[in-house]
Amino acid sequence: MCLDTLLKIYRMNTGEKTLAEMSEILEAYLIKNNYRKTPERFSILEAIYYFNKRFDAEILYIDMINKKYRVSRATIYNTLEILVACNLIVELHFNKNMAEYEHATRKGEHCHIVCLDCHEVMDINEEFPRLSAEEKQVPRFGFEIQQQVLNIFGKCMSHANGFCDKKSRDLKMPLA
């Protein structure tokens, strides 16, 4: 069995969308909301598709420049907003000044554990309380929950002298 076939089976079992499916969703959203269908937007979607970890706008911009794409930061930020709006990526806010993003269709529901000292974020795929179909309906507010996110904030277990070892290593790194 070839790798493409295995990836298709994996995506079917996990609910992960293919790049073509994500492109169709983006195109439909752009048409519905009277946005232009620019090649840059689809190039940004493609670059994001191949990220296997959380990223921020600057990481995406540098990745695209290194791959010789001609795209502005403004286009990246605007496209990220559109991709969040059409539920292809999720915007995350932890203890930093900038938003991070991850695929909305990968990993399923999972929680994040965030160290308050070093700000490391870990994905935890273990079981955590999930809402039942009935609990996702909140009729008194006229609301139906589409996605649930659990972020747990704490401190790394490797504390020496009251702060995270990872943070102390970060502080020793020279500024560039």
N, CA and C atoms as an extended XYZ file, in Angstrom:
528
Properties=species:S:1:pos:R:3:atomname:S:1:resname:S:1:resid:I:1 pbc="F F F"
N         0.850       -1.177        0.000 N   MET     1
C         0.000        0.000        0.000 CA  MET     1
C         0.897        1.241        0.000 C   MET     1
N         0.591        2.209       -0.877 N   CYS     2
C         1.438        3.395       -0.975 CA  CYS     2
C         1.129        4.395        0.144 C   CYS     2
N         2.048        5.310        0.340 N   LEU     3
C         1.930        6.296        1.408 CA  LEU     3
C         0.676        7.152        1.251 C   LEU     3
N         0.348        7.566        0.020 N   ASP     4
C        -0.853        8.377       -0.208 CA  ASP     4
C        -2.113        7.658        0.250 C   ASP     4
N        -2.198        6.374       -0.019 N   THR     5
C        -3.361        5.585        0.399 CA  THR     5
C        -3.434        5.510        1.915 C   THR     5
N        -2.291        5.276        2.567 N   LEU     6
C        -2.266        5.229        4.032 CA  LEU     6
C        -2.683        6.567        4.637 C   LEU     6
N        -2.209        7.669        4.048 N   LEU     7
C        -2.598        8.992        4.542 CA  LEU     7
C        -4.099        9.232        4.375 C   LEU     7
N        -4.664        8.789        3.245 N   LYS     8
C        -6.107        8.953        3.034 CA  LYS     8
C        -6.897        8.163        4.070 C   LYS     8
N        -6.461        6.943        4.367 N   ILE     9
C        -7.141        6.116        5.371 CA  ILE     9
C        -7.026        6.778        6.739 C   ILE     9
N        -5.840        7.269        7.071 N   TYR    10
C        -5.636        7.945        8.353 CA  TYR    10
C        -6.557        9.154        8.465 C   TYR    10
N        -6.607        9.968        7.416 N   ARG    11
C        -7.436       11.176        7.448 CA  ARG    11
C        -8.917       10.835        7.565 C   ARG    11
N        -9.334        9.773        6.894 N   MET    12
C       -10.739        9.359        7.000 CA  MET    12
C       -11.064        8.956        8.426 C   MET    12
N       -10.150        8.247        9.083 N   ASN    13
C       -10.393        7.765       10.443 CA  ASN    13
C       -10.293        8.864       11.488 C   ASN    13
N        -9.517        9.902       11.224 N   THR    14
C        -9.331       10.964       12.214 CA  THR    14
C       -10.181       12.189       11.933 C   THR    14
N       -10.806       12.258       10.775 N   GLY    15
C       -11.595       13.435       10.436 CA  GLY    15
C       -10.745       14.571        9.880 C   GLY    15
N        -9.461       14.320        9.694 N   GLU    16
C        -8.577       15.350        9.154 CA  GLU    16
C        -8.909       15.590        7.685 C   GLU    16
N        -8.949       16.836        7.306 N   LYS    17
C        -9.283       17.187        5.931 CA  LYS    17
C        -8.033       17.209        5.057 C   LYS    17
N        -8.220       16.873        3.789 N   THR    18
C        -7.130       16.959        2.827 CA  THR    18
C        -6.949       18.422        2.430 C   THR    18
N        -5.833       18.705        1.783 N   LEU    19
C        -5.589       20.065        1.309 CA  LEU    19
C        -6.665       20.472        0.305 C   LEU    19
N        -7.079       19.558       -0.551 N   ALA    20
C        -8.123       19.862       -1.535 CA  ALA    20
C        -9.440       20.211       -0.837 C   ALA    20
N        -9.798       19.466        0.194 N   GLU    21
C       -11.030       19.755        0.934 CA  GLU    21
C       -10.940       21.107        1.629 C   GLU    21
N        -9.780       21.391        2.219 N   MET    22
C        -9.595       22.675        2.884 CA  MET    22
C        -9.661       23.818        1.868 C   MET    22
N        -9.096       23.605        0.686 N   SER    23
C        -9.139       24.626       -0.368 CA  SER    23
C       -10.571       24.897       -0.815 C   SER    23
N       -11.378       23.836       -0.912 N   GLU    24
C       -12.791       23.992       -1.285 CA  GLU    24
C       -13.545       24.802       -0.230 C   GLU    24
N       -13.270       24.523        1.043 N   ILE    25
C       -13.925       25.269        2.126 CA  ILE    25
C       -13.525       26.733        2.059 C   ILE    25
N       -12.232       26.993        1.860 N   LEU    26
C       -11.755       28.365        1.765 CA  LEU    26
C       -12.395       29.065        0.568 C   LEU    26
N       -12.407       28.421       -0.574 N   GLU    27
C       -12.980       29.028       -1.777 CA  GLU    27
C       -14.457       29.364       -1.568 C   GLU    27
N       -15.217       28.444       -0.981 N   ALA    28
C       -16.639       28.697       -0.721 CA  ALA    28
C       -16.821       29.881        0.231 C   ALA    28
N       -15.980       29.959        1.247 N   TYR    29
C       -16.059       31.061        2.209 CA  TYR    29
C       -15.741       32.394        1.524 C   TYR    29
N       -14.706       32.409        0.700 N   LEU    30
C       -14.321       33.640        0.011 CA  LEU    30
C       -15.446       34.121       -0.908 C   LEU    30
N       -16.046       33.203       -1.643 N   ILE    31
C       -17.139       33.560       -2.555 CA  ILE    31
C       -18.335       34.087       -1.766 C   ILE    31
N       -18.714       33.361       -0.723 N   LYS    32
C       -19.883       33.737        0.082 CA  LYS    32
C       -19.721       35.119        0.715 C   LYS    32
N       -18.502       35.458        1.098 N   ASN    33
C       -18.250       36.717        1.801 CA  ASN    33
C       -17.641       37.802        0.913 C   ASN    33
N       -17.691       37.581       -0.401 N   ASN    34
C       -17.217       38.564       -1.388 CA  ASN    34
C       -15.756       38.970       -1.198 C   ASN    34
N       -14.908       38.000       -0.854 N   TYR    35
C       -13.463       38.226       -0.804 CA  TYR    35
C       -12.871       37.773       -2.140 C   TYR    35
N       -11.743       38.360       -2.494 N   ARG    36
C       -11.062       37.931       -3.715 CA  ARG    36
C       -10.387       36.581       -3.495 C   ARG    36
N       -10.412       35.726       -4.508 N   LYS    37
C        -9.732       34.427       -4.456 CA  LYS    37
C        -8.321       34.628       -5.029 C   LYS    37
N        -7.394       35.007       -4.153 N   THR    38
C        -6.038       35.291       -4.622 CA  THR    38
C        -5.151       34.057       -4.452 C   THR    38
N        -4.172       33.913       -5.323 N   PRO    39
C        -3.246       32.778       -5.196 CA  PRO    39
C        -2.483       32.811       -3.868 C   PRO    39
N        -2.233       34.022       -3.343 N   GLU    40
C        -1.509       34.142       -2.075 CA  GLU    40
C        -2.272       33.467       -0.938 C   GLU    40
N        -3.581       33.646       -0.900 N   ARG    41
C        -4.376       33.023        0.166 CA  ARG    41
C        -4.282       31.505        0.108 C   ARG    41
N        -4.330       30.954       -1.081 N   PHE    42
C        -4.256       29.502       -1.214 CA  PHE    42
C        -2.843       28.998       -0.949 C   PHE    42
N        -1.832       29.817       -1.256 N   SER    43
C        -0.449       29.450       -0.925 CA  SER    43
C        -0.243       29.431        0.579 C   SER    43
N        -0.844       30.395        1.268 N   ILE    44
C        -0.757       30.434        2.730 CA  ILE    44
C        -1.437       29.205        3.319 C   ILE    44
N        -2.619       28.862        2.809 N   LEU    45
C        -3.314       27.662        3.282 CA  LEU    45
C        -2.442       26.425        3.074 C   LEU    45
N        -1.805       26.323        1.914 N   GLU    46
C        -0.944       25.172        1.630 CA  GLU    46
C         0.234       25.106        2.600 C   GLU    46
N         0.857       26.243        2.863 N   ALA    47
C         1.987       26.272        3.804 CA  ALA    47
C         1.534       25.819        5.190 C   ALA    47
N         0.375       26.304        5.620 N   ILE    48
C        -0.163       25.930        6.931 CA  ILE    48
C        -0.478       24.443        6.975 C   ILE    48
N        -1.000       23.927        5.891 N   TYR    49
C        -1.381       22.511        5.834 CA  TYR    49
C        -0.203       21.603        6.196 C   TYR    49
N         0.990       22.001        5.786 N   TYR    50
C         2.163       21.157        6.022 CA  TYR    50
C         2.851       21.420        7.359 C   TYR    50
N         2.372       22.394        8.133 N   PHE    51
C         2.878       22.570        9.497 CA  PHE    51
C         2.321       21.455       10.368 C   PHE    51
N         3.153       20.858       11.180 N   ASN    52
C         2.694       19.793       12.083 CA  ASN    52
C         2.727       20.228       13.531 C   ASN    52
N         2.768       21.534       13.755 N   LYS    53
C         2.803       22.044       15.121 CA  LYS    53
C         2.125       23.406       15.134 C   LYS    53
N         1.967       23.954       16.323 N   ARG    54
C         1.424       25.311       16.442 CA  ARG    54
C         2.400       26.289       15.794 C   ARG    54
N         1.865       27.394       15.340 N   PHE    55
C         2.694       28.411       14.693 CA  PHE    55
C         2.074       29.776       14.950 C   PHE    55
N         2.875       30.806       14.768 N   ASP    56
C         2.343       32.165       14.827 CA  ASP    56
C         2.545       32.820       13.458 C   ASP    56
N         2.036       34.019       13.306 N   ALA    57
C         2.088       34.695       12.006 CA  ALA    57
C         3.523       34.918       11.539 C   ALA    57
N         4.418       35.220       12.465 N   GLU    58
C         5.810       35.482       12.088 CA  GLU    58
C         6.503       34.207       11.586 C   GLU    58
N         6.265       33.098       12.260 N   ILE    59
C         6.840       31.817       11.811 CA  ILE    59
C         6.332       31.493       10.407 C   ILE    59
N         5.045       31.703       10.181 N   LEU    60
C         4.459       31.449        8.862 CA  LEU    60
C         5.079       32.372        7.814 C   LEU    60
N         5.229       33.641        8.142 N   TYR    61
C         5.814       34.600        7.210 CA  TYR    61
C         7.239       34.188        6.826 C   TYR    61
N         8.057       33.861        7.810 N   ILE    62
C         9.447       33.458        7.548 CA  ILE    62
C         9.485       32.186        6.708 C   ILE    62
N         8.616       31.226        7.025 N   ASP    63
C         8.552       29.983        6.256 CA  ASP    63
C         8.223       30.276        4.789 C   ASP    63
N         7.275       31.163        4.570 N   MET    64
C         6.872       31.474        3.194 CA  MET    64
C         7.973       32.227        2.448 C   MET    64
N         8.638       33.146        3.118 N   ILE    65
C         9.739       33.886        2.483 CA  ILE    65
C        10.881       32.922        2.132 C   ILE    65
N        11.190       32.001        3.056 N   ASN    66
C        12.255       31.023        2.800 CA  ASN    66
C        11.914       30.098        1.629 C   ASN    66
N        10.631       29.901        1.386 N   LYS    67
C        10.194       29.057        0.260 CA  LYS    67
C         9.970       29.886       -1.005 C   LYS    67
N        10.414       31.150       -0.967 N   LYS    68
C        10.377       32.059       -2.123 CA  LYS    68
C         8.971       32.495       -2.524 C   LYS    68
N         8.015       32.465       -1.586 N   TYR    69
C         6.695       33.030       -1.858 CA  TYR    69
C         6.778       34.532       -1.665 C   TYR    69
N         6.103       35.279       -2.504 N   ARG    70
C         6.040       36.735       -2.346 CA  ARG    70
C         4.713       37.046       -1.680 C   ARG    70
N         4.772       37.264       -0.370 N   VAL    71
C         3.561       37.532        0.397 CA  VAL    71
C         3.894       38.524        1.508 C   VAL    71
N         2.979       39.432        1.764 N   SER    72
C         3.219       40.439        2.799 CA  SER    72
C         2.708       39.949        4.148 C   SER    72
N         3.200       40.582        5.187 N   ARG    73
C         2.706       40.260        6.535 CA  ARG    73
C         1.212       40.560        6.644 C   ARG    73
N         0.792       41.663        6.040 N   ALA    74
C        -0.626       42.033        6.087 CA  ALA    74
C        -1.499       40.943        5.461 C   ALA    74
N        -1.049       40.390        4.342 N   THR    75
C        -1.806       39.308        3.698 CA  THR    75
C        -1.844       38.085        4.605 C   THR    75
N        -0.751       37.802        5.284 N   ILE    76
C        -0.721       36.664        6.207 CA  ILE    76
C        -1.732       36.887        7.329 C   ILE    76
N        -1.687       38.038        7.972 N   TYR    77
C        -2.611       38.308        9.079 CA  TYR    77
C        -4.067       38.263        8.614 C   TYR    77
N        -4.353       38.882        7.468 N   ASN    78
C        -5.727       38.880        6.952 CA  ASN    78
C        -6.193       37.466        6.605 C   ASN    78
N        -5.308       36.671        6.021 N   THR    79
C        -5.670       35.305        5.649 CA  THR    79
C        -5.858       34.442        6.891 C   THR    79
N        -5.037       34.644        7.911 N   LEU    80
C        -5.222       33.892        9.162 CA  LEU    80
C        -6.609       34.167        9.746 C   LEU    80
N        -7.044       35.429        9.713 N   GLU    81
C        -8.388       35.763       10.204 CA  GLU    81
C        -9.463       35.026        9.413 C   GLU    81
N        -9.288       34.961        8.110 N   ILE    82
C       -10.262       34.271        7.253 CA  ILE    82
C       -10.261       32.775        7.555 C   ILE    82
N        -9.081       32.179        7.709 N   LEU    83
C        -8.989       30.740        7.980 CA  LEU    83
C        -9.586       30.382        9.336 C   LEU    83
N        -9.466       31.291       10.308 N   VAL    84
C       -10.121       31.083       11.604 CA  VAL    84
C       -11.636       31.155       11.416 C   VAL    84
N       -12.090       32.152       10.658 N   ALA    85
C       -13.526       32.353       10.454 CA  ALA    85
C       -14.178       31.165        9.745 C   ALA    85
N       -13.442       30.503        8.854 N   CYS    86
C       -14.045       29.346        8.168 CA  CYS    86
C       -13.634       28.019        8.819 C   CYS    86
N       -13.172       28.098       10.067 N   ASN    87
C       -12.900       26.925       10.912 CA  ASN    87
C       -11.869       25.948       10.341 C   ASN    87
N       -10.888       26.474        9.626 N   LEU    88
C        -9.807       25.617        9.145 CA  LEU    88
C        -8.626       25.609       10.108 C   LEU    88
N        -8.470       26.702       10.848 N   ILE    89
C        -7.457       26.770       11.894 CA  ILE    89
C        -8.102       27.339       13.156 C   ILE    89
N        -7.447       27.129       14.276 N   VAL    90
C        -7.924       27.627       15.557 CA  VAL    90
C        -6.909       28.632       16.082 C   VAL    90
N        -7.412       29.769       16.555 N   GLU    91
C        -6.554       30.793       17.151 CA  GLU    91
C        -6.455       30.520       18.642 C   GLU    91
N        -5.233       30.481       19.150 N   LEU    92
C        -4.987       30.188       20.561 CA  LEU    92
C        -4.296       31.358       21.229 C   LEU    92
N        -4.692       31.646       22.455 N   HIS    93
C        -4.052       32.703       23.238 CA  HIS    93
C        -3.645       32.098       24.566 C   HIS    93
N        -2.350       32.035       24.782 N   PHE    94
C        -1.850       31.507       26.042 CA  PHE    94
C        -1.315       32.685       26.838 C   PHE    94
N        -0.122       32.583       27.331 N   ASN    95
C         0.423       33.624       28.199 CA  ASN    95
C         1.369       34.549       27.440 C   ASN    95
N         1.206       34.644       26.141 N   LYS    96
C         2.112       35.437       25.319 CA  LYS    96
C         1.373       36.631       24.739 C   LYS    96
N         2.107       37.517       24.108 N   ASN    97
C         1.505       38.705       23.514 CA  ASN    97
C         0.945       38.465       22.123 C   ASN    97
N         1.225       37.303       21.533 N   MET    98
C         0.751       37.060       20.176 CA  MET    98
C        -0.072       35.777       20.116 C   MET    98
N        -0.925       35.729       19.121 N   ALA    99
C        -1.760       34.548       18.919 CA  ALA    99
C        -0.934       33.441       18.277 C   ALA    99
N        -1.281       32.219       18.617 N   GLU   100
C        -0.733       31.052       17.940 CA  GLU   100
C        -1.896       30.364       17.256 C   GLU   100
N        -1.588       29.527       16.283 N   TYR   101
C        -2.615       28.857       15.503 CA  TYR   101
C        -2.277       27.377       15.400 C   TYR   101
N        -3.315       26.569       15.232 N   GLU   102
C        -3.121       25.153       14.929 CA  GLU   102
C        -4.270       24.703       14.055 C   GLU   102
N        -4.070       23.567       13.408 N   HIS   103
C        -5.098       23.012       12.531 CA  HIS   103
C        -6.357       22.698       13.327 C   HIS   103
N        -7.491       23.045       12.770 N   ALA   104
C        -8.761       22.731       13.433 CA  ALA   104
C        -9.142       21.279       13.189 C   ALA   104
N        -8.602       20.663       12.155 N   THR   105
C        -9.036       19.311       11.788 CA  THR   105
C        -8.049       18.231       12.197 C   THR   105
N        -6.987       18.601       12.887 N   ARG   106
C        -6.002       17.607       13.318 CA  ARG   106
C        -6.098       17.372       14.805 C   ARG   106
N        -5.700       16.205       15.222 N   LYS   107
C        -5.575       15.819       16.628 CA  LYS   107
C        -6.906       15.686       17.345 C   LYS   107
N        -8.002       16.044       16.737 N   GLY   108
C        -9.276       15.985       17.429 CA  GLY   108
C        -9.274       16.944       18.611 C   GLY   108
N       -10.207       16.745       19.500 N   GLU   109
C       -10.239       17.592       20.686 CA  GLU   109
C        -9.098       17.170       21.601 C   GLU   109
N        -8.389       18.140       22.093 N   HIS   110
C        -7.289       17.875       23.016 CA  HIS   110
C        -7.148       19.092       23.926 C   HIS   110
N        -6.380       18.921       24.963 N   CYS   111
C        -6.187       20.070       25.847 CA  CYS   111
C        -4.727       20.502       25.788 C   CYS   111
N        -4.490       21.694       26.282 N   HIS   112
C        -3.140       22.259       26.323 CA  HIS   112
C        -2.751       22.471       27.778 C   HIS   112
N        -1.529       22.107       28.095 N   ILE   113
C        -0.972       22.385       29.411 CA  ILE   113
C         0.111       23.438       29.201 C   ILE   113
N        -0.003       24.559       29.923 N   VAL   114
C         0.870       25.710       29.717 CA  VAL   114
C         1.626       25.999       31.007 C   VAL   114
N         2.964       26.068       30.920 N   CYS   115
C         3.770       26.441       32.078 CA  CYS   115
C         3.734       27.959       32.227 C   CYS   115
N         3.385       28.422       33.411 N   LEU   116
C         3.297       29.856       33.677 CA  LEU   116
C         4.671       30.524       33.735 C   LEU   116
N         5.741       29.740       33.926 N   ASP   117
C         7.087       30.314       33.979 CA  ASP   117
C         7.733       30.381       32.599 C   ASP   117
N         7.858       29.240       31.926 N   CYS   118
C         8.584       29.210       30.650 CA  CYS   118
C         7.654       29.326       29.446 C   CYS   118
N         6.346       29.244       29.666 N   HIS   119
C         5.322       29.370       28.625 CA  HIS   119
C         5.328       28.224       27.628 C   HIS   119
N         5.990       27.120       27.964 N   GLU   120
C         5.932       25.953       27.087 CA  GLU   120
C         4.493       25.450       27.060 C   GLU   120
N         4.045       25.061       25.866 N   VAL   121
C         2.694       24.544       25.692 CA  VAL   121
C         2.803       23.106       25.201 C   VAL   121
N         2.127       22.216       25.899 N   MET   122
C         2.131       20.807       25.520 CA  MET   122
C         0.718       20.379       25.167 C   MET   122
N         0.581       19.615       24.090 N   ASP   123
C        -0.713       19.043       23.724 CA  ASP   123
C        -0.903       17.753       24.490 C   ASP   123
N        -2.060       17.601       25.076 N   ILE   124
C        -2.393       16.375       25.799 CA  ILE   124
C        -3.606       15.762       25.123 C   ILE   124
N        -3.433       14.573       24.602 N   ASN   125
C        -4.517       13.891       23.893 CA  ASN   125
C        -5.275       12.917       24.782 C   ASN   125
N        -4.983       12.937       26.052 N   GLU   126
C        -5.633       12.020       26.983 CA  GLU   126
C        -7.094       12.411       27.141 C   GLU   126
N        -7.842       11.519       27.712 N   GLU   127
C        -9.253       11.791       27.944 CA  GLU   127
C        -9.427       12.968       28.889 C   GLU   127
N       -10.306       13.851       28.554 N   PHE   128
C       -10.714       14.921       29.447 CA  PHE   128
C       -12.213       15.086       29.266 C   PHE   128
N       -12.860       15.694       30.210 N   PRO   129
C       -14.323       15.759       30.138 CA  PRO   129
C       -14.801       16.375       28.828 C   PRO   129
N       -15.644       15.649       28.121 N   ARG   130
C       -16.228       16.127       26.871 CA  ARG   130
C       -17.725       16.296       27.067 C   ARG   130
N       -18.262       17.245       26.361 N   LEU   131
C       -19.694       17.480       26.442 CA  LEU   131
C       -20.449       16.452       25.614 C   LEU   131
N       -21.554       15.973       26.149 N   SER   132
C       -22.410       15.066       25.387 CA  SER   132
C       -23.188       15.893       24.366 C   SER   132
N       -23.860       15.213       23.443 N   ALA   133
C       -24.663       15.910       22.432 CA  ALA   133
C       -25.707       16.804       23.093 C   ALA   133
N       -26.305       16.319       24.175 N   GLU   134
C       -27.325       17.109       24.879 CA  GLU   134
C       -26.698       18.336       25.549 C   GLU   134
N       -25.501       18.154       26.111 N   GLU   135
C       -24.840       19.261       26.797 CA  GLU   135
C       -24.365       20.344       25.830 C   GLU   135
N       -24.164       19.972       24.540 N   LYS   136
C       -23.723       20.954       23.555 CA  LYS   136
C       -24.857       21.887       23.144 C   LYS   136
N       -26.072       21.531       23.479 N   GLN   137
C       -27.228       22.385       23.211 CA  GLN   137
C       -27.470       23.255       24.436 C   GLN   137
N       -27.442       24.550       24.262 N   VAL   138
C       -27.699       25.460       25.365 CA  VAL   138
C       -28.884       26.337       24.953 C   VAL   138
N       -30.093       25.745       25.018 N   PRO   139
C       -31.259       26.440       24.469 CA  PRO   139
C       -31.582       27.776       25.135 C   PRO   139
N       -31.317       27.895       26.417 N   ARG   140
C       -31.684       29.160       27.072 CA  ARG   140
C       -30.886       30.338       26.529 C   ARG   140
N       -29.736       30.059       25.906 N   PHE   141
C       -28.955       31.112       25.273 CA  PHE   141
C       -29.101       31.093       23.746 C   PHE   141
N       -29.860       30.105       23.235 N   GLY   142
C       -29.971       29.958       21.787 CA  GLY   142
C       -28.624       29.662       21.167 C   GLY   142
N       -27.922       28.716       21.762 N   PHE   143
C       -26.521       28.487       21.431 CA  PHE   143
C       -26.252       26.998       21.297 C   PHE   143
N       -25.457       26.634       20.293 N   GLU   144
C       -24.996       25.262       20.152 CA  GLU   144
C       -23.476       25.268       20.113 C   GLU   144
N       -22.860       24.544       21.025 N   ILE   145
C       -21.402       24.497       21.127 CA  ILE   145
C       -20.843       23.664       19.976 C   ILE   145
N       -19.883       24.230       19.252 N   GLN   146
C       -19.259       23.557       18.116 CA  GLN   146
C       -17.926       22.914       18.484 C   GLN   146
N       -17.237       23.513       19.438 N   GLN   147
C       -15.912       23.024       19.787 CA  GLN   147
C       -15.638       23.378       21.236 C   GLN   147
N       -14.931       22.494       21.914 N   GLN   148
C       -14.555       22.815       23.283 CA  GLN   148
C       -13.041       22.756       23.388 C   GLN   148
N       -12.498       23.686       24.167 N   VAL   149
C       -11.053       23.792       24.342 CA  VAL   149
C       -10.774       23.836       25.835 C   VAL   149
N        -9.780       23.084       26.252 N   LEU   150
C        -9.397       23.092       27.658 CA  LEU   150
C        -7.924       23.465       27.737 C   LEU   150
N        -7.633       24.564       28.428 N   ASN   151
C        -6.261       24.993       28.665 CA  ASN   151
C        -6.007       24.911       30.158 C   ASN   151
N        -4.933       24.238       30.534 N   ILE   152
C        -4.574       24.076       31.941 CA  ILE   152
C        -3.267       24.822       32.166 C   ILE   152
N        -3.275       25.741       33.127 N   PHE   153
C        -2.087       26.537       33.421 CA  PHE   153
C        -1.493       26.068       34.739 C   PHE   153
N        -0.189       25.927       34.766 N   GLY   154
C         0.503       25.489       35.972 CA  GLY   154
C         1.984       25.743       35.823 C   GLY   154
N         2.776       24.993       36.581 N   LYS   155
C         4.233       25.144       36.515 CA  LYS   155
C         4.857       23.786       36.262 C   LYS   155
N         5.932       23.791       35.478 N   CYS   156
C         6.651       22.550       35.182 CA  CYS   156
C         7.060       21.875       36.491 C   CYS   156
N         7.115       20.568       36.479 N   MET   157
C         7.468       19.805       37.679 CA  MET   157
C         8.950       19.918       38.023 C   MET   157
N         9.755       20.433       37.116 N   SER   158
C        11.201       20.471       37.329 CA  SER   158
C        11.642       21.773       37.985 C   SER   158
N        10.866       22.284       38.929 N   HIS   159
C        11.215       23.550       39.566 CA  HIS   159
C        12.392       23.384       40.516 C   HIS   159
N        13.364       24.255       40.357 N   ALA   160
C        14.475       24.347       41.298 CA  ALA   160
C        14.516       25.800       41.739 C   ALA   160
N        14.583       26.025       42.983 N   ASN   161
C        14.589       27.392       43.529 CA  ASN   161
C        13.325       28.175       43.168 C   ASN   161
N        12.212       27.474       42.983 N   GLY   162
C        10.933       28.149       42.793 CA  GLY   162
C        10.617       28.594       41.377 C   GLY   162
N        11.466       28.291       40.392 N   PHE   163
C        11.112       28.644       39.025 CA  PHE   163
C        11.501       27.514       38.081 C   PHE   163
N        10.952       27.554       36.917 N   CYS   164
C        11.109       26.486       35.936 CA  CYS   164
C        12.540       26.441       35.396 C   CYS   164
N        13.114       25.248       35.321 N   ASP   165
C        14.465       25.090       34.769 CA  ASP   165
C        14.533       25.584       33.330 C   ASP   165
N        13.470       25.362       32.576 N   LYS   166
C        13.462       25.783       31.173 CA  LYS   166
C        13.539       27.302       31.082 C   LYS   166
N        12.868       27.995       31.986 N   LYS   167
C        12.918       29.455       31.979 CA  LYS   167
C        14.324       29.943       32.302 C   LYS   167
N        14.998       29.310       33.255 N   SER   168
C        16.347       29.741       33.605 CA  SER   168
C        17.298       29.520       32.428 C   SER   168
N        17.086       28.456       31.643 N   ARG   169
C        17.911       28.239       30.445 CA  ARG   169
C        17.640       29.325       29.426 C   ARG   169
N        16.368       29.712       29.268 N   ASP   170
C        16.007       30.754       28.304 CA  ASP   170
C        16.658       32.078       28.681 C   ASP   170
N        16.736       32.380       29.977 N   LEU   171
C        17.296       33.644       30.420 CA  LEU   171
C        18.791       33.743       30.146 C   LEU   171
N        19.471       32.595       30.057 N   LYS   172
C        20.916       32.587       29.829 CA  LYS   172
C        21.260       32.713       28.343 C   LYS   172
N        20.255       32.554       27.477 N   MET   173
C        20.538       32.616       26.042 CA  MET   173
C        20.811       34.060       25.653 C   MET   173
N        21.823       34.291       24.810 N   PRO   174
C        22.121       35.665       24.386 CA  PRO   174
C        21.011       36.215       23.519 C   PRO   174
N        20.791       37.510       23.610 N   LEU   175
C        19.789       38.151       22.767 CA  LEU   175
C        20.357       38.344       21.389 C   LEU   175
N        19.542       38.044       20.381 N   ALA   176
C        20.006       38.188       19.001 CA  ALA   176
C        19.475       39.443       18.375 C   ALA   176
